[in-house]
């Protein structure tokens, strides 16, 4: 068996591109036994390396009414816990889809989703900005998506190659 | 009116690939495993570098040899990756694709009647290029049953007083076969013993999956008797940019340059600048593409073996070359019938030489979905005739 960590990375790479690939298909691609691949996938599901399997959706195709925004947050770190405590208070709100601690002019970057723009305004004004240790917020509503998770959302360019070439 | 064509052209048979292309063109919903070029588009940073250069006015000729910066990058790359040193000012020539480099090589070395040993099956252009250069192709079959085998004795048996060169291509189009270091050493010994030149087309060198590619001129004593040919088309997904190169001793490069300067002048400057970018920042893209081809190789070879079409293990390039010898079809009949009934395009092995009879070339420079769909369709084709492995 290849080095286990290396093999796990290879499996994750395949599943990150297409989570519908079966253990048997992955085993052929990596020249491994199906049992080995199944075992490693189960291990990664159990230890939460793999959190979920889901589709990357082009929301513009389904005319979703949901609104998303990116919110930059500046906040004060707390002794002993740094930004972890305030981050925890923020990520528990279901509106927060993603939360990152980042370097630069602000501290936390949130991706927030709401049914309407009004919902998000309410969340920012009533919930987020009023938290202790939050010093300021800057909210940017998403207007159009061009690329999502590595996928270009406009209809793809046509195959340019000839059908048969030497 | 008389026929104005030259005799040599009249005698060159039309390409089997072209005939098959004419059949496929216009058909709808064809899954093609017949495309001998990457299905990836050129990485964007490479395209962008070329666009920027044009915007900045890089629209002129370059030196006949090609941009010095590109030749320096190639020399550095060959030294770093394959442990072979070339002097960029004297020993490297930038060409319009590796095809031009091959053409120049044989036009530069062949006197009428000089014999060139070519392994069969081989890339469609090899025999015609040698012929057009006035050389005499001496074709050696590498097929043994369902397999592709290198046998140095066959090379020795075919050497005459007129033999000038051995022409090798590895990993190979159409078989995917590469040469191990041991096999290359056997070729080197023959070249040394009979004072032969080796023209080594290593365009697929970076697409080697099972071991590290060994470049022929890196073998002891071989740099002086090798014309190394390579390019950017396959590894960097840059087929349409048409940038190749030859690396060889100075007197041979000078001879090739004489032809190049009068017929081509230089390779297009924007493409050369794109190639510089490919070598500066494109190796990561190339590794990712190679990794993807490697997975597809495993899937297609496994697939053909499972449906009972034994597939010689392709160590590189992006071609599988399964045998159909157990089926009641010639290669051409199989490909035509498969195309007609299942809308799957594969190329008859005979397009690559007589030894290709009983084989089909299937390019896995296609999406995994298309590879799987093609395998499923081929399996149904066999089942319908009771030709699947379980009967």
Interface residues (C-beta under 8 A of the other chain):
Chain A: X14 X25 X28 X29 X30 X31 X157 X160 X161 X162 X163 X164 X165 X166
Chain B: X15 X17 X20 X21 X24 X25 X27 X30 X32 X34 X35 X36 X37 X39 X41 X123 X124 X125 X173 X295 X296 X298 X299 X302 X345 X347 X351
